[in-house]
Each structure stands twice: as C-alpha cells, then as structure tokens.
Amino acid sequence: MSSKKIALIFLSLCLCSCSSGKGGSVNQNQVIKAEVVDYRADYEGKEDEYLYSDTYSQREIAHREAVNKSIEKQSELDNYYHKLINSFFKDNEKNELFSPLNIYFALNLLAQCSDSETKREIENLIGSFDFKTLWEANNYDSPLLSQQLANSLWLNQEGSYKNDFLKDLASNYYASSYIGEMGSAEFNKDLQNWLNENTGGLLEDNIASVSLDSSTLLALATTIYYKAAWVNEFNPSYNTNETFYGSSGEVQKEMLHLEKKQSYYQDQDYQAVSLSLQDNTKLWLILPNEGIELNTLVANNDLTILRHNAIYEKTSYPMVKLSMPKLDITASYELSSTLKELGIQKAFSDSADFSPISEMSLTLSSIRHDARLLADEEGVSAAAFTVSLLTTTALEPISEIIEFNLNRPFIFMLCGADDSILFIGSCNN
C-alpha cells in the first residue's frame, strides 16, 4: 500500500437472511445501475488540460455551490456528530479511528430500507439533513482532490425484492443493485472487486475477508474515498526520532516538523491547529492540556464547534512550531451496542420493519466497523469499512511562537470542504 495515496473509505455492509417468501430466479449479472457521471473520462492522462477545460470550470462551480449549501446546514449534524464521537472515545489505552460522515451515509441508506419506528429511530440519530446536498458537497474528483462516494446493494437471487424501490434507490440515493448467488466464490469476488475499485485498493487486506454466506439476503455497501496532499508539505529532511509519551508508556516515533504562521485555537481544556489539505479540506490536530485525558476532553467539550465560525473569537494566527508523529492508526469495532445506546433499538428487534425493500422479515443483528488512517510528509490516507448483518426474525495574529508538540495523546479530525467530519480518531500510543 503506497503511503503517497491519500484516501478515506468507509464501507457499510448490511447482510440479512431470508425468513419467508419465495425468491425468483434471477441472473447473477442482473443489475440496476445508478447514474454516475465521470467528468474526467475524456481527460485520462491529461490532468493539466482538464484543469483548464470548461468541464472542470463548470464542475468546480457546481461543487462550490453544493459545498456552500452544505456549510449553511452543517449545524444540523452537530447533534449526530457529538453523540457519535462521545460514544467512541471511552478508552484511553488504545487508538481510536472511525468515519462519522460515512457512518451517516450507511445509516441513511439503512433508513431508506426501513419504515415505521425502525426508520424513526435511525432518523432520530442522524437527523434530516438533505441527502443530495451532503452527497454532492462530498463527492468530487479533480486533479487536486479526489473525494468520491458510492452506494450499492447486493441481493440474493433466492430472495424477493421490490423492483420499483430498488430503482428509486438508484435514482435518488445513487445505489446500484447487483443480484447473484449468495455464498458463491464468484459473487463474493464481485463484491470485493467493487469495494476495491471504489476505495482505490487501499483496503485490499481488509476486503479480502469480506464475504456473504448462502443465508445472506442483502448487503448494503457504502464507500468514501479521499485523496489530497498537504497545502504545505513537510520537509522529510527535518524528520526526527523522538519520544512519544503514550498512555501505555514511552515509545520512539518518527516526528514531522513544520514552522509557519497558521490558525491556532485555544480553549480552557485544549489547543488545536488546522492543517490545510487541497481544495479547502483540512486536518484538525487537537491537543489536551497536560493532565487531561482524551475521554475526559471529549466528554466535557463539543469538539464539533471547531468546524464553525463561532471559534474565531478564540482563534489567532501566530507562528506555530508544529511537531507531529507520522500516523498509522487502525481500529475495529462492533457497533451494535453503541447504536443501541444511541437509540437505534427497533432495527435489532424481532419487530424490525424493513418492508420498503422486501416483504421478508428481517432484523439487524450486528455491525462491524474497521478503519485505518496514515499521515506522512505528503498528506493523509485513510480507509474504513463496516459490515452490518441482518438476519431473520424466526457517524488576530499574535507575535510569539506557539510550540505545538504532539508528543503525547491527541485527537485528529479530518474535515471536508463543507466541514463535514470525514474521519476522527485519537493517537494514544
């Protein structure tokens, strides 16, 4: 896996088994494809030409309009982000990493497939943010930034589904449907290939273990891919090996160094800097004050405010002497208990309602979420996937130099151009 690739991915697979109803005989290759426009199709290998084309200009204007719309509504996601972030940061002994934005899209797609109280509980957590506004603001591919989203459904040919509903998901939620023999090596390979294609091949090792057994009725797959470089890259000749004072003890890490004037935020319990990535995306680095543990920091502070203009009164623009470790963070979670604590309970019960997509009785049984993030001199790469199982019922300048040394546990938050939280995690060790 190349450290030069800068990517973010989240995969949600919702798997379910058939409990009743006859399945039709369906060809494995039968699909309902979502319409996805490839704006760069005519400029393969011609990045400079594309940058000066009318196609790029029009796409840039449309994307900027979508971003501005999304920025205006971002406060509607604060409650969802705050609850989700608080549910993850409970253990100071291990590194954390997850993708709030893609968990949102995964739950949104699950909500579309549900009804009644099942749907209401999911929407009570994620809110009612306009899907297309959020999608279009975060689905953009250019020579400077690649941030791409994809949805799909994987259907068992022995199951029965509502075709008009599948067409609606393709038209309004960009979700393609694929039908085949669940449990077969061929269909598993098709799913793995789709995931690799839509995540830039960054999670091949993880995706190799993704499979659907013969009892699976449905898989919902949602991905996000992110690739961009720092606006100001770190000079590798300045790298040093230094001690990181982790929660589990001291360890030697390769540290990156950068000294420049940039925005610096200071609150009662922590300080933070924002590192710019291409096309107005950014990585926040959040360092708690000495003696404050990360879980305490998250519990007592709403870190989502860093995305809003309200922080400006506590923001300055000094010379910041930044030291940060190269990052390679991985994490894995089973999210069922977390989602239940956050109010999504009906989906896990025998009375779950997934009737919009099928008349078969289904219940959500488990959700696994895995993630990885890397940061080096050139930029950031990140990837994640979630596997959800559904079975039957029978996320002003100052003069002094600020020392910002990330040599002890800290939090990082990757934000899109519209300030959506793409990824958030912690480095404890």
C-alpha positions in Angstrom: 0.0 0.0 0.0 1.6 3.3 -1.1 1.8 6.0 1.6 1.6 8.5 -1.2 -2.0 7.7 -1.8 -4.3 9.8 0.2 -7.6 8.2 0.7 -10.5 7.7 3.0 -13.0 4.9 2.8 -15.9 3.7 4.8 -17.8 0.5 3.9 -21.2 -0.5 5.3 -22.5 -3.9 4.5 -25.9 -4.8 5.8 -26.4 -8.5 5.5 -29.6 -10.3 6.0 -31.1 -13.8 5.8 -34.4 -14.9 4.3 -37.1 -15.9 6.7 -40.1 -16.2 4.4 -41.3 -15.7 0.9 -40.4 -17.2 -2.4 -37.4 -16.0 -4.3 -37.4 -15.6 -8.0 -34.8 -17.0 -10.4 -32.5 -14.1 -11.3 -29.4 -14.0 -13.3 -26.3 -13.2 -11.4 -25.4 -10.4 -13.8 -28.7 -8.6 -13.5 -28.1 -5.1 -12.2 -29.8 -1.8 -11.6 -27.1 0.8 -12.1 -27.1 4.3 -10.5 -26.2 7.0 -12.9 -22.7 8.3 -12.1 -21.2 10.9 -14.4 -17.4 10.6 -14.9 -16.5 14.3 -15.6 -12.8 13.3 -16.3 -13.5 10.5 -18.8 -12.3 12.5 -21.8 -9.1 13.7 -20.0 -7.4 10.4 -19.0 -3.8 11.2 -18.5 -4.3 14.9 -19.4 -4.6 16.5 -15.9 -3.3 19.9 -17.0 -5.7 20.0 -19.9 -8.6 19.1 -17.7 -7.7 21.9 -15.2 -8.2 24.5 -18.0 -11.3 23.0 -19.6 -14.8 24.3 -19.5 -15.8 20.9 -18.0 -13.6 21.5 -15.0 -14.8 25.1 -14.5 -18.5 24.1 -14.6 -17.9 21.2 -12.3 -15.9 23.4 -9.9 -18.7 26.0 -9.8 -21.4 23.3 -9.2 -19.3 21.7 -6.4 -18.6 25.0 -4.7 -22.3 25.8 -4.7 -23.0 22.4 -3.1 -20.3 23.0 -0.5 -21.7 26.4 0.4 -25.2 24.9 0.8 -23.8 22.2 3.0 -21.8 24.7 5.1 -25.0 26.6 5.8 -26.7 23.5 7.2 -23.7 21.8 9.0 -25.1 22.7 12.4 -27.9 20.3 11.7 -25.3 17.5 12.0 -23.8 18.7 15.3 -26.1 16.5 17.5 -25.3 13.4 15.4 -21.5 14.1 15.4 -21.4 14.9 19.1 -23.3 11.8 20.2 -21.3 9.5 17.9 -17.9 11.0 18.9 -18.8 10.7 22.6 -19.8 7.0 22.2 -16.4 6.1 20.7 -13.9 7.9 23.0 -14.2 5.9 26.2 -10.9 4.0 26.3 -7.6 5.9 26.9 -5.5 2.8 26.4 -5.9 2.3 22.6 -6.0 4.4 19.5 -9.4 5.2 18.1 -10.5 5.9 14.5 -13.8 6.0 12.7 -15.7 7.8 9.9 -18.7 9.9 11.1 -19.7 11.0 7.6 -19.7 7.6 6.1 -21.5 6.1 9.1 -24.1 8.7 8.4 -24.4 7.7 4.8 -24.6 4.0 5.8 -27.3 4.7 8.3 -29.1 6.9 5.9 -29.3 4.1 3.3 -30.4 1.7 6.0 -33.1 4.2 7.0 -34.4 4.3 3.4 -34.8 0.5 3.5 -36.8 0.7 6.8 -40.1 2.1 7.9 -42.3 3.0 10.9 -40.5 3.0 14.3 -37.4 1.3 12.8 -36.9 4.3 10.4 -37.8 6.9 13.0 -35.1 5.7 15.5 -32.4 5.8 12.8 -33.5 9.3 11.7 -33.6 10.5 15.3 -29.9 9.8 15.5 -28.8 11.1 12.0 -31.3 13.9 11.7 -32.9 15.1 8.5 -30.0 16.7 6.6 -30.8 16.8 2.9 -29.1 13.8 1.4 -28.3 15.2 -2.0 -26.8 18.4 -0.6 -24.4 16.4 1.7 -23.6 13.9 -1.0 -22.8 16.4 -3.7 -20.7 18.5 -1.4 -18.6 15.5 -0.6 -18.5 13.7 -3.9 -15.8 15.4 -6.0 -13.0 14.3 -8.2 -10.3 16.7 -9.5 -6.5 16.7 -10.1 -6.2 18.4 -6.7 -8.8 16.5 -4.6 -10.4 13.1 -5.0 -13.3 12.6 -2.6 -15.7 10.0 -4.0 -18.8 8.3 -2.7 -20.5 5.1 -3.8 -23.5 3.1 -2.7 -24.6 -0.4 -3.7 -26.9 -3.3 -2.8 -26.1 -7.0 -3.1 -29.1 -9.2 -3.4 -29.6 -12.9 -3.0 -31.2 -14.4 -6.2 -33.3 -16.6 -3.9 -34.9 -13.6 -2.2 -37.8 -11.4 -3.2 -37.4 -7.6 -3.6 -39.4 -4.6 -4.6 -38.1 -3.6 -8.0 -39.6 0.0 -8.0 -37.9 0.6 -4.7 -34.6 -0.5 -6.0 -35.0 1.8 -8.9 -35.8 4.7 -6.5 -32.6 3.9 -4.5 -30.6 4.1 -7.8 -32.2 7.4 -8.9 -32.2 9.2 -5.6 -29.5 7.6 -3.5 -27.1 6.6 -6.2 -27.2 2.9 -5.1 -26.6 0.3 -7.8 -28.1 -3.2 -7.1 -26.4 -6.5 -8.0 -28.1 -9.9 -7.8 -26.4 -13.2 -7.6 -25.8 -16.5 -5.8 -25.0 -15.6 -2.2 -22.2 -17.6 -0.7 -20.6 -18.3 -4.1 -17.0 -17.5 -4.7 -18.0 -15.6 -7.8 -20.4 -13.3 -6.1 -18.1 -12.7 -3.1 -15.3 -11.8 -5.6 -17.7 -9.4 -7.4 -18.4 -7.6 -4.1 -14.7 -7.5 -3.2 -13.8 -6.1 -6.6 -16.5 -3.4 -6.3 -15.2 -2.4 -2.9 -11.6 -2.3 -4.0 -12.5 -0.3 -7.1 -14.3 2.3 -5.0 -11.7 2.6 -2.3 -8.6 2.9 -4.6 -7.3 -0.5 -3.5 -6.4 0.9 -0.1 -8.1 -1.8 1.9 -7.3 -5.0 0.0 -6.3 -6.9 3.1 -9.4 -6.0 4.9 -11.7 -6.5 2.0 -10.3 -10.0 1.4 -12.1 -11.2 4.5 -15.5 -9.7 3.4 -17.8 -12.4 2.2 -21.5 -13.2 2.1 -22.7 -16.7 3.1 -25.6 -18.6 1.5 -28.1 -17.4 4.2 -27.4 -13.7 3.3 -30.3 -12.0 1.7 -29.0 -8.4 1.2 -25.8 -6.4 1.5 -25.7 -2.6 1.5 -22.2 -1.3 0.7 -21.3 2.4 1.1 -17.8 3.7 0.4 -16.0 7.0 0.6 -12.6 7.6 -1.0 -10.4 10.6 -0.2 -7.1 11.7 -1.8 -5.3 15.1 -1.3 -1.9 16.4 -0.4 -1.0 19.0 2.2 -1.1 22.6 1.0 2.3 22.9 2.8 4.1 19.6 2.7 6.5 18.6 5.5 10.2 18.5 4.6 11.4 14.9 5.2 14.9 16.2 5.9 13.6 17.8 9.1 12.2 14.5 10.4 13.5 13.3 13.8 13.1 10.3 16.0 11.6 11.4 19.4 9.8 10.0 22.4 6.0 9.9 22.4 4.6 9.8 25.9 1.7 7.4 25.3 -0.9 6.3 27.7 0.7 2.8 27.7 4.3 4.1 28.1 7.0 5.8 26.2 7.7 4.8 22.6 10.0 6.2 19.9 8.3 7.7 16.9 9.4 9.5 13.7 8.2 13.1 14.0 7.3 15.5 11.3 8.1 19.2 11.8 6.6 22.4 10.2 7.0 26.0 11.2 4.7 28.5 9.7 2.0 31.1 10.6 -1.4 29.4 10.8 -4.7 29.4 12.7 -4.4 28.4 16.3 -7.3 27.7 18.6 -7.1 27.7 22.4 -9.8 26.7 24.8 -9.9 26.0 28.5 -9.1 22.3 28.2 -7.2 22.1 24.9 -5.4 23.7 22.0 -5.8 22.9 18.3 -4.3 23.7 14.9 -5.7 23.1 11.5 -3.5 21.8 8.7 -4.8 22.6 5.2 -5.2 19.9 2.5 -6.1 20.6 -1.1 -9.4 22.2 -2.1 -10.2 23.5 1.4 -10.2 20.2 3.2 -8.3 20.1 6.5 -6.9 18.0 9.3 -7.5 19.3 12.8 -5.0 18.3 15.5 -6.4 18.6 19.0 -4.0 18.5 22.0 -5.5 18.4 25.5 -3.8 20.4 28.2 -1.4 18.5 30.5 -3.2 16.2 32.9 -6.5 16.0 30.8 -7.2 12.6 29.3 -8.8 12.2 25.9 -12.0 10.7 27.1 -12.4 13.4 29.7 -11.7 16.0 27.0 -14.4 14.6 24.7 -16.9 14.2 27.4 -16.6 17.8 28.6 -16.1 19.6 25.3 -18.0 19.6 22.0 -15.2 19.3 19.5 -17.6 19.8 16.6 -17.5 23.5 17.2 -14.1 23.6 15.6 -16.0 23.4 12.3 -17.9 26.6 12.9 -17.2 30.3 12.7 -18.0 30.7 16.4 -14.5 29.7 17.2 -12.9 32.8 15.6 -13.0 34.8 18.9 -10.6 32.2 20.4 -8.5 31.8 17.2 -5.3 33.6 16.5 -2.8 33.4 13.6 0.7 33.0 15.2 3.9 31.4 14.1 3.3 27.7 15.0 6.2 25.4 15.5 4.5 22.1 14.9 5.8 18.6 15.7 3.6 15.6 15.0 4.3 11.9 14.6 3.8 10.0 11.4 0.5 8.3 11.8 -0.6 4.8 11.0 -3.8 4.2 13.1 -6.1 1.2 12.8 -9.2 0.3 14.8 -12.0 -2.2 14.7 -15.4 -2.0 16.4 -18.6 -4.0 16.8 -21.2 -1.2 16.8 -24.4 -2.9 17.8 -24.3 -1.9 21.5 -23.1 1.6 20.5 -26.1 2.1 18.2 -28.5 0.7 20.7 -27.2 3.2 23.3 -27.7 5.9 20.8 -31.3 5.0 20.4 -31.4 2.6 17.4 -33.1 -0.4 19.1 -36.0 -1.4 16.9 -33.8 -2.4 14.0 -32.2 -5.1 16.2 -35.5 -6.5 17.4 -37.9 -9.2 16.1 -40.4 -6.4 15.2 -37.9 -4.5 12.9 -39.6 -3.1 9.8 -37.6 -3.3 6.6 -40.7 -3.7 4.4 -39.8 -1.0 1.8 -37.3 -3.3 0.2 -38.8 -6.7 0.9 -41.8 -8.4 2.5 -39.4 -10.8 4.2 -39.0 -10.4 8.0 -35.5 -9.0 8.8 -33.6 -7.8 11.9 -30.3 -6.1 12.2 -28.0 -8.4 14.2 -24.5 -6.9 14.2 -22.4 -4.1 12.7 -18.6 -4.2 12.5 -16.6 -1.1 11.7 -12.9 -1.1 10.8 -10.7 1.9 9.9 -7.1 2.9 9.1 -5.5 6.4 8.7 -2.0 7.2 7.7 -0.3 10.7 7.6 3.2 11.4 6.3 5.2 14.3 4.8 3.0 14.5 1.7 -0.5 14.0 3.0 -3.1 11.8 4.6 -4.6 8.4 3.7 -7.5 6.8 5.5 -9.8 3.9 5.0 -12.7 2.1 6.8 -15.4 -0.4 6.4 -18.5 -1.5 8.3 -20.2 -4.9 8.0 -23.8 -4.9 9.2 -25.6 -8.2 9.4 -29.4 -8.5 9.1 -30.9 -11.9 9.9 -34.4 -13.3 10.0 -36.8 -12.6 12.9 -37.7 -16.6 13.2 -21.2 8.9 12.2 -6.0 38.3 15.2 -2.3 37.2 14.8 0.0 37.2 17.8 3.7 37.7 17.9 5.0 34.8 19.9 5.8 31.4 18.5 3.5 28.6 19.7 5.1 25.3 20.5 2.6 22.6 19.4 4.3 19.4 20.2 2.1 16.3 19.7 4.4 14.1 21.8 1.5 12.8 24.0 -2.0 11.5 23.3 -4.0 13.7 20.9 -7.1 13.8 18.7 -7.2 14.4 15.0 -10.2 15.2 12.8 -10.3 15.2 9.0 -12.9 17.6 7.6 -14.2 18.1 4.1 -14.6 21.4 2.3 -18.1 21.8 3.7 -16.8 21.0 7.2 -18.3 17.5 7.3 -16.3 15.3 9.7 -14.9 12.7 7.3 -12.7 10.9 10.0 -11.9 11.4 13.6 -9.5 9.5 15.8 -7.0 9.5 18.6 -3.4 8.7 18.9 -2.9 7.3 22.5 0.2 5.2 21.8 
